[in-house]
Amino acid sequence: MVGRRKSWVEKLHNSKGLPRVEQISGKMSKRWGEGTVVIPAPLEVDELMRKVPRGKLVTINGIREALAKKHDATIGCPMTTGIFVWIAANAAEEQRQQGQRDITPYWRTLKTGGVLNPKYPGGVEEQKRLLESEGHTVIRKGKNYVVVDYEKSLMNL
């Protein structure tokens, strides 16, 4: 029997034994150096994204830094943090479509350099619309869309 697909909200709540702090070893140390890496739980990433108020922004790297600090690790895992940001965004959109008002403001979480995230629900067009509705200016830079002077709106988590 084929199981039904999990909803985004179910994926968000499936922590699979996370968070976990591991030693950086092997191939990982070539890229990330020495120390420890925290592999966060999806809900932890969502919780940090929820803290970003209207008018403020955060980057995925900012979330990684906050997770590393929280777990006393050297770094936050770039791969899982990015995936969980994407899951949180889709879960929030799923909740919005079900009529929920208090959703994670995922559009305030940017990629490195203030770049909009094409993997968010509705793509960069929707993220651009939501950011502009909150007073941010978004411009096209090469292939990417970026928030102008995003650094001025960054918050520390």
N, CA, C and O atoms as a GROMACS GRO file, in nm:
protein
  628
    1MET      N    1   0.084  -0.119   0.000
    1MET     CA    2   0.000   0.000   0.000
    1MET      C    3   0.089   0.126   0.000
    1MET      O    4   0.186   0.134   0.074
    2VAL      N    5   0.053   0.218  -0.082
    2VAL     CA    6   0.128   0.342  -0.090
    2VAL      C    7   0.070   0.440   0.011
    2VAL      O    8  -0.050   0.466   0.011
    3GLY      N    9   0.155   0.494   0.098
    3GLY     CA   10   0.108   0.589   0.198
    3GLY      C   11   0.080   0.724   0.135
    3GLY      O   12   0.134   0.758   0.030
    4ARG      N   13  -0.006   0.801   0.201
    4ARG     CA   14  -0.032   0.935   0.149
    4ARG      C   15   0.088   1.024   0.178
    4ARG      O   16   0.162   1.002   0.273
    5ARG      N   17   0.104   1.124   0.095
    5ARG     CA   18   0.215   1.217   0.115
    5ARG      C   19   0.193   1.300   0.239
    5ARG      O   20   0.081   1.341   0.269
    6LYS      N   21   0.300   1.326   0.311
    6LYS     CA   22   0.290   1.410   0.431
    6LYS      C   23   0.267   1.554   0.389
    6LYS      O   24   0.319   1.600   0.287
    7SER      N   25   0.188   1.624   0.468
    7SER     CA   26   0.169   1.767   0.445
    7SER      C   27   0.297   1.839   0.488
    7SER      O   28   0.381   1.782   0.556
    8TRP      N   29   0.310   1.964   0.447
    8TRP     CA   30   0.427   2.044   0.486
    8TRP      C   31   0.429   2.062   0.637
    8TRP      O   32   0.536   2.060   0.698
    9VAL      N   33   0.311   2.080   0.697
    9VAL     CA   34   0.304   2.098   0.842
    9VAL      C   35   0.352   1.970   0.912
    9VAL      O   36   0.423   1.977   1.013
   10GLU      N   37   0.313   1.855   0.860
   10GLU     CA   38   0.360   1.728   0.918
   10GLU      C   39   0.512   1.717   0.906
   10GLU      O   40   0.579   1.674   1.000
   11LYS      N   41   0.566   1.756   0.791
   11LYS     CA   42   0.712   1.752   0.772
   11LYS      C   43   0.781   1.844   0.872
   11LYS      O   44   0.887   1.811   0.925
   12LEU      N   45   0.720   1.959   0.897
   12LEU     CA   46   0.776   2.056   0.991
   12LEU      C   47   0.783   1.998   1.133
   12LEU      O   48   0.877   2.026   1.207
   13HIS      N   49   0.685   1.918   1.168
   13HIS     CA   50   0.677   1.862   1.304
   13HIS      C   51   0.750   1.728   1.319
   13HIS      O   52   0.751   1.670   1.427
   14ASN      N   53   0.811   1.679   1.210
   14ASN     CA   54   0.882   1.551   1.215
   14ASN      C   55   1.030   1.577   1.241
   14ASN      O   56   1.106   1.606   1.148
   15SER      N   57   1.071   1.568   1.367
   15SER     CA   58   1.210   1.606   1.401
   15SER      C   59   1.312   1.494   1.380
   15SER      O   60   1.432   1.522   1.382
   16LYS      N   61   1.269   1.370   1.359
   16LYS     CA   62   1.361   1.259   1.331
   16LYS      C   63   1.483   1.257   1.423
   16LYS      O   64   1.596   1.239   1.376
   17GLY      N   65   1.462   1.274   1.552
   17GLY     CA   66   1.572   1.268   1.647
   17GLY      C   67   1.663   1.390   1.647
   17GLY      O   68   1.771   1.386   1.705
   18LEU      N   69   1.620   1.497   1.584
   18LEU     CA   70   1.699   1.620   1.582
   18LEU      C   71   1.646   1.715   1.689
   18LEU      O   72   1.531   1.701   1.729
   19PRO      N   73   1.724   1.810   1.737
   19PRO     CA   74   1.858   1.848   1.692
   19PRO      C   75   1.966   1.752   1.742
   19PRO      O   76   1.948   1.678   1.840
   20ARG      N   77   2.079   1.756   1.671
   20ARG     CA   78   2.192   1.671   1.704
   20ARG      C   79   2.320   1.750   1.674
   20ARG      O   80   2.331   1.817   1.571
   21VAL      N   81   2.415   1.741   1.764
   21VAL     CA   82   2.546   1.805   1.742
   21VAL      C   83   2.646   1.695   1.713
   21VAL      O   84   2.658   1.598   1.788
   22GLU      N   85   2.719   1.711   1.602
   22GLU     CA   86   2.817   1.610   1.562
   22GLU      C   87   2.953   1.673   1.539
   22GLU      O   88   2.964   1.793   1.512
   23GLN      N   89   3.055   1.593   1.550
   23GLN     CA   90   3.191   1.636   1.521
   23GLN      C   91   3.203   1.655   1.369
   23GLN      O   92   3.152   1.574   1.292
   24ILE      N   93   3.270   1.762   1.327
   24ILE     CA   94   3.296   1.781   1.184
   24ILE      C   95   3.413   1.689   1.149
   24ILE      O   96   3.519   1.697   1.210
   25SER      N   97   3.392   1.602   1.050
   25SER     CA   98   3.499   1.507   1.016
   25SER      C   99   3.505   1.482   0.866
   25SER      O  100   3.417   1.524   0.790
   26GLY      N  101   3.611   1.413   0.824
   26GLY     CA  102   3.625   1.371   0.686
   26GLY      C  103   3.614   1.483   0.585
   26GLY      O  104   3.675   1.589   0.600
   27LYS      N  105   3.533   1.458   0.481
   27LYS     CA  106   3.515   1.556   0.373
   27LYS      C  107   3.459   1.688   0.425
   27LYS      O  108   3.491   1.795   0.374
   28MET      N  109   3.374   1.679   0.528
   28MET     CA  110   3.314   1.801   0.582
   28MET      C  111   3.419   1.898   0.634
   28MET      O  112   3.403   2.020   0.620
   29SER      N  113   3.527   1.848   0.694
   29SER     CA  114   3.626   1.938   0.753
   29SER      C  115   3.702   2.018   0.647
   29SER      O  116   3.751   2.127   0.676
   30LYS      N  117   3.711   1.966   0.524
   30LYS     CA  118   3.774   2.042   0.415
   30LYS      C  119   3.694   2.169   0.386
   30LYS      O  120   3.750   2.274   0.357
   31ARG      N  121   3.563   2.156   0.395
   31ARG     CA  122   3.476   2.268   0.363
   31ARG      C  123   3.447   2.357   0.485
   31ARG      O  124   3.442   2.479   0.472
   32TRP      N  125   3.429   2.296   0.602
   32TRP     CA  126   3.382   2.370   0.718
   32TRP      C  127   3.484   2.388   0.829
   32TRP      O  128   3.458   2.458   0.926
   33GLY      N  129   3.601   2.326   0.815
   33GLY     CA  130   3.702   2.337   0.919
   33GLY      C  131   3.678   2.240   1.034
   33GLY      O  132   3.610   2.139   1.018
   34GLU      N  133   3.736   2.272   1.148
   34GLU     CA  134   3.730   2.184   1.265
   34GLU      C  135   3.615   2.224   1.356
   34GLU      O  136   3.563   2.335   1.346
   35GLY      N  137   3.577   2.133   1.445
   35GLY     CA  138   3.479   2.166   1.546
   35GLY      C  139   3.354   2.081   1.536
   35GLY      O  140   3.360   1.963   1.500
   36THR      N  141   3.240   2.142   1.568
   36THR     CA  142   3.113   2.068   1.569
   36THR      C  143   3.009   2.138   1.482
   36THR      O  144   3.015   2.259   1.461
   37VAL      N  145   2.915   2.059   1.434
   37VAL     CA  146   2.805   2.111   1.352
   37VAL      C  147   2.674   2.070   1.419
   37VAL      O  148   2.658   1.956   1.462
   38VAL      N  149   2.581   2.164   1.426
   38VAL     CA  150   2.448   2.130   1.477
   38VAL      C  151   2.357   2.103   1.358
   38VAL      O  152   2.349   2.182   1.263
   39ILE      N  153   2.290   1.991   1.365
   39ILE     CA  154   2.187   1.958   1.266
   39ILE      C  155   2.056   1.989   1.338
   39ILE      O  156   2.014   1.914   1.426
   40PRO      N  157   1.991   2.101   1.301
   40PRO     CA  158   1.876   2.147   1.378
   40PRO      C  159   1.751   2.063   1.352
   40PRO      O  160   1.746   1.984   1.257
   41ALA      N  161   1.651   2.083   1.437
   41ALA     CA  162   1.519   2.026   1.412
   41ALA      C  163   1.442   2.127   1.328
   41ALA      O  164   1.463   2.247   1.341
   42PRO      N  165   1.352   2.081   1.241
   42PRO     CA  166   1.276   2.173   1.156
   42PRO      C  167   1.202   2.281   1.237
   42PRO      O  168   1.199   2.397   1.196
   43LEU      N  169   1.143   2.242   1.351
   43LEU     CA  170   1.068   2.340   1.431
   43LEU      C  171   1.157   2.448   1.491
   43LEU      O  172   1.112   2.561   1.511
   44GLU      N  173   1.285   2.416   1.519
   44GLU     CA  174   1.377   2.518   1.569
   44GLU      C  175   1.401   2.626   1.465
   44GLU      O  176   1.405   2.745   1.496
   45VAL      N  177   1.416   2.582   1.340
   45VAL     CA  178   1.438   2.677   1.230
   45VAL      C  179   1.313   2.764   1.215
   45VAL      O  180   1.323   2.886   1.200
   46ASP      N  181   1.196   2.701   1.218
   46ASP     CA  182   1.069   2.773   1.207
   46ASP      C  183   1.054   2.875   1.321
   46ASP      O  184   1.009   2.987   1.299
   47GLU      N  185   1.091   2.833   1.441
   47GLU     CA  186   1.079   2.920   1.559
   47GLU      C  187   1.162   3.047   1.541
   47GLU      O  188   1.116   3.156   1.575
   48LEU      N  189   1.284   3.033   1.488
   48LEU     CA  190   1.369   3.150   1.465
   48LEU      C  191   1.311   3.239   1.355
   48LEU      O  192   1.315   3.361   1.366
   49MET      N  193   1.257   3.178   1.251
   49MET     CA  194   1.196   3.255   1.142
   49MET      C  195   1.074   3.333   1.192
   49MET      O  196   1.047   3.443   1.144
   50ARG      N  197   1.002   3.277   1.288
   50ARG     CA  198   0.883   3.342   1.344
   50ARG      C  199   0.916   3.467   1.424
   50ARG      O  200   0.831   3.555   1.442
   51LYS      N  201   1.041   3.476   1.473
   51LYS     CA  202   1.082   3.589   1.558
   51LYS      C  203   1.104   3.718   1.479
   51LYS      O  204   1.118   3.825   1.538
   52VAL      N  205   1.109   3.709   1.347
   52VAL     CA  206   1.144   3.826   1.265
   52VAL      C  207   1.020   3.912   1.244
   52VAL      O  208   0.928   3.873   1.172
   53PRO      N  209   1.017   4.031   1.308
   53PRO     CA  210   0.898   4.116   1.297
   53PRO      C  211   0.892   4.192   1.164
   53PRO      O  212   0.991   4.201   1.091
   54ARG      N  213   0.777   4.246   1.135
   54ARG     CA  214   0.756   4.328   1.016
   54ARG      C  215   0.863   4.437   1.011
   54ARG      O  216   0.891   4.502   1.112
   55GLY      N  217   0.923   4.458   0.894
   55GLY     CA  218   1.026   4.560   0.878
   55GLY      C  219   1.167   4.508   0.901
   55GLY      O  220   1.265   4.574   0.866
   56LYS      N  221   1.177   4.389   0.960
   56LYS     CA  222   1.309   4.331   0.986
   56LYS      C  223   1.332   4.213   0.893
   56LYS      O  224   1.238   4.159   0.833
   57LEU      N  225   1.459   4.172   0.880
   57LEU     CA  226   1.497   4.061   0.793
   57LEU      C  227   1.601   3.975   0.863
   57LEU      O  228   1.664   4.017   0.960
   58VAL      N  229   1.618   3.855   0.812
   58VAL     CA  230   1.722   3.765   0.859
   58VAL      C  231   1.770   3.687   0.738
   58VAL      O  232   1.698   3.671   0.640
   59THR      N  233   1.894   3.637   0.746
   59THR     CA  234   1.944   3.550   0.638
   59THR      C  235   1.948   3.407   0.691
   59THR      O  236   1.946   3.384   0.812
   60ILE      N  237   1.955   3.313   0.600
   60ILE     CA  238   1.969   3.172   0.640
   60ILE      C  239   2.098   3.156   0.721
   60ILE      O  240   2.100   3.080   0.818
   61ASN      N  241   2.204   3.228   0.682
   61ASN     CA  242   2.329   3.221   0.760
   61ASN      C  243   2.310   3.277   0.900
   61ASN      O  244   2.371   3.228   0.995
   62GLY      N  245   2.227   3.379   0.915
   62GLY     CA  246   2.196   3.434   1.048
   62GLY      C  247   2.126   3.330   1.134
   62GLY      O  248   2.152   3.320   1.253
   63ILE      N  249   2.037   3.254   1.073
   63ILE     CA  250   1.968   3.146   1.144
   63ILE      C  251   2.070   3.039   1.184
   63ILE      O  252   2.066   2.988   1.297
   64ARG      N  253   2.160   3.005   1.093
   64ARG     CA  254   2.264   2.905   1.123
   64ARG      C  255   2.351   2.950   1.240
   64ARG      O  256   2.384   2.869   1.327
   65GLU      N  257   2.387   3.078   1.243
   65GLU     CA  258   2.469   3.130   1.353
   65GLU      C  259   2.394   3.121   1.485
   65GLU      O  260   2.453   3.083   1.587
   66ALA      N  261   2.265   3.155   1.485
   66ALA     CA  262   2.184   3.148   1.607
   66ALA      C  263   2.172   3.004   1.657
   66ALA      O  264   2.177   2.979   1.777
   67LEU      N  265   2.157   2.910   1.563
   67LEU     CA  266   2.147   2.768   1.600
   67LEU      C  267   2.279   2.718   1.660
   67LEU      O  268   2.280   2.645   1.759
   68ALA      N  269   2.391   2.758   1.598
   68ALA     CA  270   2.523   2.718   1.648
   68ALA      C  271   2.542   2.769   1.790
   68ALA      O  272   2.589   2.696   1.878
   69LYS      N  273   2.507   2.895   1.813
   69LYS     CA  274   2.520   2.955   1.946
   69LYS      C  275   2.432   2.881   2.047
   69LYS      O  276   2.476   2.848   2.157
   70LYS      N  277   2.307   2.856   2.010
   70LYS     CA  278   2.212   2.789   2.099
   70LYS      C  279   2.262   2.652   2.142
   70LYS      O  280   2.246   2.613   2.258
   71HIS      N  281   2.324   2.578   2.050
   71HIS     CA  282   2.368   2.441   2.077
   71HIS      C  283   2.517   2.431   2.109
   71HIS      O  284   2.572   2.321   2.120
   72ASP      N  285   2.582   2.547   2.125
   72ASP     CA  286   2.725   2.551   2.156
   72ASP      C  287   2.805   2.470   2.053
   72ASP      O  288   2.895   2.394   2.088
   73ALA      N  289   2.770   2.489   1.926
   73ALA     CA  290   2.839   2.421   1.816
   73ALA      C  291   2.920   2.524   1.738
   73ALA      O  292   2.896   2.644   1.750
   74THR      N  293   3.015   2.478   1.659
   74THR     CA  294   3.097   2.567   1.578
   74THR      C  295   3.014   2.630   1.466
   74THR      O  296   3.023   2.751   1.441
   75ILE      N  297   2.933   2.547   1.400
   75ILE     CA  298   2.849   2.597   1.289
   75ILE      C  299   2.712   2.530   1.292
   75ILE      O  300   2.693   2.425   1.354
   76GLY      N  301   2.618   2.593   1.222
   76GLY     CA  302   2.488   2.531   1.196
   76GLY      C  303   2.496   2.469   1.057
   76GLY      O  304   2.552   2.529   0.966
   77CYS      N  305   2.440   2.351   1.040
   77CYS     CA  306   2.449   2.280   0.912
   77CYS      C  307   2.381   2.359   0.801
   77CYS      O  308   2.261   2.387   0.809
   78PRO      N  309   2.456   2.395   0.696
   78PRO     CA  310   2.398   2.472   0.586
   78PRO      C  311   2.290   2.395   0.510
   78PRO      O  312   2.189   2.453   0.471
   79MET      N  313   2.313   2.266   0.490
   79MET     CA  314   2.221   2.186   0.410
   79MET      C  315   2.085   2.170   0.479
   79MET      O  316   1.982   2.206   0.422
   80THR      N  317   2.086   2.118   0.601
   80THR     CA  318   1.957   2.095   0.668
   80THR      C  319   1.888   2.226   0.703
   80THR      O  320   1.765   2.235   0.696
   81THR      N  321   1.964   2.328   0.741
   81THR     CA  322   1.900   2.456   0.773
   81THR      C  323   1.828   2.510   0.651
   81THR      O  324   1.714   2.556   0.662
   82GLY      N  325   1.892   2.504   0.534
   82GLY     CA  326   1.828   2.550   0.410
   82GLY      C  327   1.703   2.470   0.377
   82GLY      O  328   1.602   2.527   0.337
   83ILE      N  329   1.711   2.339   0.394
   83ILE     CA  330   1.594   2.253   0.367
   83ILE      C  331   1.481   2.286   0.463
   83ILE      O  332   1.365   2.293   0.422
   84PHE      N  333   1.514   2.307   0.592
   84PHE     CA  334   1.410   2.333   0.690
   84PHE      C  335   1.349   2.472   0.674
   84PHE      O  336   1.232   2.492   0.708
   85VAL      N  337   1.425   2.569   0.623
   85VAL     CA  338   1.369   2.700   0.589
   85VAL      C  339   1.263   2.682   0.480
   85VAL      O  340   1.156   2.741   0.487
   86TRP      N  341   1.295   2.600   0.382
   86TRP     CA  342   1.204   2.571   0.270
   86TRP      C  343   1.078   2.500   0.320
   86TRP      O  344   0.967   2.534   0.278
   87ILE      N  345   1.095   2.402   0.409
   87ILE     CA  346   0.979   2.331   0.466
   87ILE      C  347   0.892   2.428   0.547
   87ILE      O  348   0.770   2.426   0.536
   88ALA      N  349   0.956   2.514   0.628
   88ALA     CA  350   0.882   2.612   0.709
   88ALA      C  351   0.802   2.706   0.619
   88ALA      O  352   0.688   2.740   0.650
   89ALA      N  353   0.862   2.749   0.509
   89ALA     CA  354   0.794   2.839   0.415
   89ALA      C  355   0.671   2.771   0.355
   89ALA      O  356   0.563   2.831   0.348
   90ASN      N  357   0.687   2.648   0.312
   90ASN     CA  358   0.574   2.576   0.252
   90ASN      C  359   0.467   2.542   0.354
   90ASN      O  360   0.348   2.543   0.323
   91ALA      N  361   0.508   2.511   0.478
   91ALA     CA  362   0.411   2.484   0.585
   91ALA      C  363   0.330   2.609   0.615
   91ALA      O  364   0.208   2.603   0.635
   92ALA      N  365   0.398   2.724   0.618
   92ALA     CA  366   0.329   2.852   0.644
   92ALA      C  367   0.227   2.881   0.534
   92ALA      O  368   0.115   2.924   0.562
   93GLU      N  369   0.266   2.857   0.411
   93GLU     CA  370   0.176   2.881   0.298
   93GLU      C  371   0.057   2.785   0.304
   93GLU      O  372  -0.056   2.824   0.275
   94GLU      N  373   0.082   2.661   0.340
   94GLU     CA  374  -0.023   2.561   0.356
   94GLU      C  375  -0.123   2.608   0.464
   94GLU      O  376  -0.245   2.597   0.446
   95GLN      N  377  -0.071   2.659   0.575
   95GLN     CA  378  -0.156   2.709   0.683
   95GLN      C  379  -0.236   2.832   0.638
   95GLN      O  380  -0.354   2.845   0.671
   96ARG      N  381  -0.171   2.921   0.562
   96ARG     CA  382  -0.239   3.040   0.513
   96ARG      C  383  -0.357   3.000   0.425
   96ARG      O  384  -0.465   3.059   0.434
   97GLN      N  385  -0.335   2.901   0.340
   97GLN     CA  386  -0.441   2.856   0.250
   97GLN      C  387  -0.557   2.791   0.326
   97GLN      O  388  -0.669   2.784   0.276
   98GLN      N  389  -0.527   2.744   0.448
   98GLN     CA  390  -0.632   2.686   0.532
   98GLN      C  391  -0.700   2.792   0.618
   98GLN      O  392  -0.783   2.761   0.704
   99GLY      N  393  -0.663   2.918   0.594
   99GLY     CA  394  -0.728   3.029   0.664
   99GLY      C  395  -0.660   3.074   0.792
   99GLY      O  396  -0.713   3.160   0.862
  100GLN      N  397  -0.545   3.018   0.824
  100GLN     CA  398  -0.474   3.061   0.945
  100GLN      C  399  -0.409   3.196   0.920
  100GLN      O  400  -0.356   3.223   0.812
  101ARG      N  401  -0.414   3.280   1.022
  101ARG     CA  402  -0.358   3.415   1.012
  101ARG      C  403  -0.215   3.423   1.065
  101ARG      O  404  -0.129   3.489   1.006
  102ASP      N  405  -0.190   3.355   1.177
  102ASP     CA  406  -0.061   3.362   1.244
  102ASP      C  407   0.034   3.259   1.184
  102ASP      O  408   0.052   3.150   1.238
  103ILE      N  409   0.096   3.295   1.072
  103ILE     CA  410   0.188   3.202   1.005
  103ILE      C  411   0.330   3.255   1.014
  103ILE      O  412   0.352   3.372   1.042
  104THR      N  413   0.426   3.167   0.990
  104THR     CA  414   0.567   3.205   0.989
  104THR      C  415   0.592   3.301   0.872
  104THR      O  416   0.563   3.266   0.757
  105PRO      N  417   0.646   3.421   0.900
  105PRO     CA  418   0.672   3.518   0.792
  105PRO      C  419   0.800   3.482   0.714
  105PRO      O  420   0.901   3.553   0.721
  106TYR      N  421   0.792   3.373   0.643
  106TYR     CA  422   0.909   3.317   0.574
  106TYR      C  423   0.972   3.413   0.475
  106TYR      O  424   1.092   3.405   0.450
  107TRP      N  425   0.894   3.502   0.418
  107TRP     CA  426   0.946   3.595   0.315
  107TRP      C  427   1.050   3.689   0.372
  107TRP      O  428   1.124   3.753   0.296
  108ARG      N  429   1.059   3.699   0.505
  108ARG     CA  430   1.159   3.786   0.569
  108ARG      C  431   1.294   3.715   0.585
  108ARG      O  432   1.391   3.776   0.630
  109THR      N  433   1.300   3.588   0.549
  109THR     CA  434   1.426   3.512   0.555
  109THR      C  435   1.487   3.510   0.416
  109THR      O  436   1.429   3.455   0.322
  110LEU      N  437   1.606   3.571   0.404
  110LEU     CA  438   1.673   3.585   0.276
  110LEU      C  439   1.792   3.492   0.266
  110LEU      O  440   1.841   3.438   0.365
  111LYS      N  441   1.838   3.475   0.143
  111LYS     CA  442   1.961   3.400   0.121
  111LYS      C  443   2.079   3.497   0.142
  111LYS      O  444   2.058   3.616   0.165
  112THR      N  445   2.201   3.445   0.135
  112THR     CA  446   2.321   3.526   0.151
  112THR      C  447   2.317   3.645   0.054
  112THR      O  448   2.277   3.631  -0.061
  113GLY      N  449   2.360   3.760   0.104
  113GLY     CA  450   2.366   3.879   0.019
  113GLY      C  451   2.231   3.946  -0.002
  113GLY      O  452   2.217   4.032  -0.090
  114GLY      N  453   2.130   3.909   0.077
  114GLY     CA  454   1.999   3.972   0.064
  114GLY      C  455   1.919   3.922  -0.055
  114GLY      O  456   1.825   3.987  -0.100
  115VAL      N  457   1.957   3.804  -0.107
  115VAL     CA  458   1.894   3.748  -0.226
  115VAL      C  459   1.761   3.680  -0.190
  115VAL      O  460   1.751   3.610  -0.090
  116LEU      N  461   1.660   3.702  -0.275
  116LEU     CA  462   1.531   3.636  -0.257
  116LEU      C  463   1.542   3.489  -0.293
  116LEU      O  464   1.629   3.449  -0.371
  117ASN      N  465   1.454   3.408  -0.235
  117ASN     CA  466   1.462   3.263  -0.249
  117ASN      C  467   1.361   3.211  -0.351
  117ASN      O  468   1.240   3.212  -0.325
  118PRO      N  469   1.409   3.165  -0.468
  118PRO     CA  470   1.317   3.117  -0.572
  118PRO      C  471   1.241   2.989  -0.532
  118PRO      O  472   1.143   2.953  -0.598
  119LYS      N  473   1.286   2.921  -0.426
  119LYS     CA  474   1.220   2.797  -0.384
  119LYS      C  475   1.100   2.821  -0.293
  119LYS      O  476   1.028   2.727  -0.260
  120TYR      N  477   1.078   2.946  -0.252
  120TYR     CA  478   0.963   2.975  -0.167
  120TYR      C  479   0.833   2.962  -0.247
  120TYR      O  480   0.834   2.972  -0.370
  121PRO      N  481   0.720   2.939  -0.177
  121PRO     CA  482   0.591   2.933  -0.247
  121PRO      C  483   0.568   3.061  -0.328
  121PRO      O  484   0.585   3.172  -0.275
  122GLY      N  485   0.530   3.046  -0.453
  122GLY     CA  486   0.508   3.163  -0.538
  122GLY      C  487   0.636   3.220  -0.597
  122GLY      O  488   0.631   3.318  -0.672
  123GLY      N  489   0.752   3.160  -0.563
  123GLY     CA  490   0.879   3.204  -0.619
  123GLY      C  491   0.919   3.344  -0.575
  123GLY      O  492   0.863   3.399  -0.480
  124VAL      N  493   1.016   3.401  -0.645
  124VAL     CA  494   1.067   3.533  -0.608
  124VAL      C  495   0.960   3.641  -0.627
  124VAL      O  496   0.963   3.743  -0.558
  125GLU      N  497   0.868   3.621  -0.721
  125GLU     CA  498   0.765   3.722  -0.745
  125GLU      C  499   0.680   3.744  -0.620
  125GLU      O  500   0.652   3.857  -0.582
  126GLU      N  501   0.640   3.633  -0.556
  126GLU     CA  502   0.557   3.644  -0.435
  126GLU      C  503   0.638   3.698  -0.318
  126GLU      O  504   0.588   3.781  -0.242
  127GLN      N  505   0.762   3.653  -0.302
  127GLN     CA  506   0.845   3.706  -0.194
  127GLN      C  507   0.868   3.855  -0.213
  127GLN      O  508   0.865   3.932  -0.117
  128LYS      N  509   0.892   3.897  -0.336
  128LYS     CA  510   0.912   4.038  -0.369
  128LYS      C  511   0.788   4.118  -0.332
  128LYS      O  512   0.798   4.225  -0.271
  129ARG      N  513   0.671   4.067  -0.368
  129ARG     CA  514   0.544   4.137  -0.339
  129ARG      C  515   0.526   4.153  -0.187
  129ARG      O  516   0.491   4.261  -0.139
  130LEU      N  517   0.550   4.047  -0.113
  130LEU     CA  518   0.533   4.050   0.033
  130LEU      C  519   0.634   4.145   0.099
  130LEU      O  520   0.598   4.221   0.189
  131LEU      N  521   0.760   4.141   0.054
  131LEU     CA  522   0.862   4.230   0.111
  131LEU      C  523   0.831   4.377   0.079
  131LEU      O  524   0.845   4.464   0.165
  132GLU      N  525   0.790   4.403  -0.044
  132GLU     CA  526   0.758   4.541  -0.083
  132GLU      C  527   0.636   4.592  -0.006
  132GLU      O  528   0.628   4.711   0.025
  133SER      N  529   0.542   4.503   0.024
  133SER     CA  530   0.424   4.545   0.100
  133SER      C  531   0.462   4.584   0.243
  133SER      O  532   0.385   4.651   0.312
  134GLU      N  533   0.582   4.542   0.287
  134GLU     CA  534   0.631   4.577   0.421
  134GLU      C  535   0.733   4.691   0.415
  134GLU      O  536   0.797   4.722   0.515
  135GLY      N  537   0.749   4.753   0.297
  135GLY     CA  538   0.834   4.871   0.286
  135GLY      C  539   0.974   4.848   0.236
  135GLY      O  540   1.052   4.943   0.227
  136HIS      N  541   1.009   4.725   0.202
  136HIS     CA  542   1.144   4.698   0.149
  136HIS      C  543   1.145   4.726  -0.002
  136HIS      O  544   1.043   4.715  -0.069
  137THR      N  545   1.263   4.761  -0.053
  137THR     CA  546   1.280   4.782  -0.197
  137THR      C  547   1.356   4.662  -0.252
  137THR      O  548   1.463   4.626  -0.202
  138VAL      N  549   1.301   4.602  -0.356
  138VAL     CA  550   1.364   4.485  -0.417
  138VAL      C  551   1.403   4.520  -0.560
  138VAL      O  552   1.322   4.573  -0.636
  139ILE      N  553   1.528   4.489  -0.597
  139ILE     CA  554   1.574   4.516  -0.733
  139ILE      C  555   1.632   4.389  -0.794
  139ILE      O  556   1.667   4.294  -0.723
  140ARG      N  557   1.639   4.388  -0.924
  140ARG     CA  558   1.700   4.275  -0.994
  140ARG      C  559   1.849   4.304  -1.009
  140ARG      O  560   1.888   4.413  -1.050
  141LYS      N  561   1.931   4.205  -0.974
  141LYS     CA  562   2.076   4.217  -0.986
  141LYS      C  563   2.123   4.093  -1.060
  141LYS      O  564   2.134   3.986  -1.000
  142GLY      N  565   2.150   4.105  -1.189
  142GLY     CA  566   2.185   3.987  -1.268
  142GLY      C  567   2.065   3.894  -1.274
  142GLY      O  568   1.956   3.934  -1.312
  143LYS      N  569   2.086   3.768  -1.235
  143LYS     CA  570   1.977   3.670  -1.237
  143LYS      C  571   1.893   3.674  -1.110
  143LYS      O  572   1.784   3.618  -1.104
  144ASN      N  573   1.945   3.742  -1.007
  144ASN     CA  574   1.879   3.741  -0.876
  144ASN      C  575   1.800   3.867  -0.848
  144ASN      O  576   1.820   3.971  -0.910
  145TYR      N  577   1.711   3.856  -0.751
  145TYR     CA  578   1.643   3.971  -0.693
  145TYR      C  579   1.698   3.988  -0.553
  145TYR      O  580   1.712   3.891  -0.479
  146VAL      N  581   1.730   4.112  -0.516
  146VAL     CA  582   1.786   4.139  -0.384
  146VAL      C  583   1.713   4.255  -0.318
  146VAL      O  584   1.656   4.341  -0.384
  147VAL      N  585   1.716   4.254  -0.183
  147VAL     CA  586   1.659   4.363  -0.106
  147VAL      C  587   1.766   4.471  -0.094
  147VAL      O  588   1.877   4.444  -0.048
  148VAL      N  589   1.733   4.592  -0.136
  148VAL     CA  590   1.825   4.706  -0.130
  148VAL      C  591   1.855   4.737   0.017
  148VAL      O  592   1.763   4.743   0.099
  149ASP      N  593   1.983   4.756   0.050
  149ASP     CA  594   2.026   4.788   0.186
  149ASP      C  595   1.968   4.693   0.290
  149ASP      O  596   1.932   4.736   0.400
  150TYR      N  597   1.959   4.566   0.256
  150TYR     CA  598   1.900   4.467   0.348
  150TYR      C  599   1.972   4.464   0.482
  150TYR      O  600   1.912   4.433   0.585
  151GLU      N  601   2.104   4.495   0.480
  151GLU     CA  602   2.184   4.490   0.603
  151GLU      C  603   2.124   4.581   0.712
  151GLU      O  604   2.131   4.550   0.831
  152LYS      N  605   2.064   4.693   0.670
  152LYS     CA  606   2.007   4.789   0.766
  152LYS      C  607   1.886   4.731   0.838
  152LYS      O  608   1.849   4.778   0.946
  153SER      N  609   1.825   4.629   0.780
  153SER     CA  610   1.705   4.571   0.839
  153SER      C  611   1.731   4.436   0.906
  153SER      O  612   1.640   4.375   0.962
  154LEU      N  613   1.858   4.390   0.902
  154LEU     CA  614   1.888   4.259   0.961
  154LEU      C  615   1.874   4.264   1.112
  154LEU      O  616   1.909   4.364   1.176
  155MET      N  617   1.822   4.156   1.168
  155MET     CA  618   1.815   4.147   1.313
  155MET      C  619   1.901   4.032   1.361
  155MET      O  620   1.923   3.935   1.288
  156ASN      N  621   1.951   4.044   1.482
  156ASN     CA  622   2.026   3.935   1.544
  156ASN      C  623   1.927   3.846   1.617
  156ASN      O  624   1.842   3.894   1.693
  157LEU      N  625   1.940   3.718   1.594
  157LEU     CA  626   1.848   3.623   1.660
  157LEU      C  627   1.908   3.574   1.790
  157LEU      O  628   1.845   3.494   1.860
   0.00000   0.00000   0.00000
